[in-house]
Structure formats: structure tokens, C-alpha cells
Amino acid sequence: MTSPKQSKRVEPRKTERFHQIPIFSNLSGQEVGRVLQNTKEHLLPKGSVIFQPNDPNDGFYIILDGKVEITLPAGGDETSIATLSNRSIFGEMSFIAKRARSMKAVAVEETRVNKVDGVAFQTMLDKGDVAAYKVVHNIAILIAGRLRMVEDELLRTIEQLAPERKATKLAEMQEFRQTLYKDWSF
């Protein structure tokens, strides 16, 4: 039988590799361990559909090894949004927003993921577990960074338009920002 002292020394080794994952960067080994208690590891063969639009949201995923492509199906076609690899997370936006999936996620090679169980993670939040709140805070930082990158890319694209279209598109974007930041209630 392992003594509590020995158990504390072992735990950091078990959770050490997870500190390289941005959503765990500021968590202690014990906090990472509490979150990981609510995960299940899955080995996904190449081509595995992980989720599709309108699937229920049952948690989010952490890529341990491999690659996952996120696509947006529209009118029979699929637009690639991102190809994610080691230490990336996905499915977090639907989880945070408590809504059905809006994208499709497919393993583009053999991929190993940890799935964070949504119900168990929500229970951690409901109980006020600081580890869960730190993860949500880190997810918010990640989503804000992604939003900034999308906005920057959109602005670069608008800059390439003809002057008369550029002014119209910038005005539309400013109107959208006003709606997003002032009028929408969440």
C-alpha cells in the first residue's frame, strides 16, 4: 500500500506532461489530477468522426498525439477551419456555450485524445472547484486569442479589396462589432 507521502510524489509525474497543455498551464499537479479524473483516453483510427453538427455536447477533448481536422459543413461541402495537433483542445466552445455541436471533427491520422466528461466537469464547477474555474479561465483566454486572430485575418482580407468595397466592408464590420459588443445579451 502506498503512503500519502509517496502518492504526492507520484502524482506530479503523472500530471507533468499535462502542464504543457495551455488549459492546464497554471494548475498545480493536484488540480490537474482532479480534472483528469473526469477524462477518458480514446485511441481513434484515421478517419474517425469524433462529432458532427447537431451532436449533443458531452464534453471537450485534448489531443495527446495525432491530428484532428475541424470542418464546417455547408451545402454539401465542408470548409476546413483548422487542423489541430498535440496539446490542442477542441469542442470547448460548444461546452462553454452549452449548445449542440456546430462543427465536424475528424481524426486525420491515428489520434489519441483525452475526453473531458462534460457532466463531471460541470459538477466540479457547480461545487466551486478552483481547478475547473482555472481551466475555464484558460479556455476563455484561448478563445479570445482565436477571435483576435480571426479578426486580424478578416482585416487583412478587407485591406486587399478595392477602395469602394473596402469602405463598405469596414462599415459592415464596425456595425457587426457594435451589435456583438453592445446589443447582444448572453
Summary of the structure (lengths in Angstrom):
residues: 186
radius of gyration: 19.6
end to end distance: 50.4
largest distance: 75.2
contacts: 501
relative contact order: 0.15
helix: 51%
strand: 24%
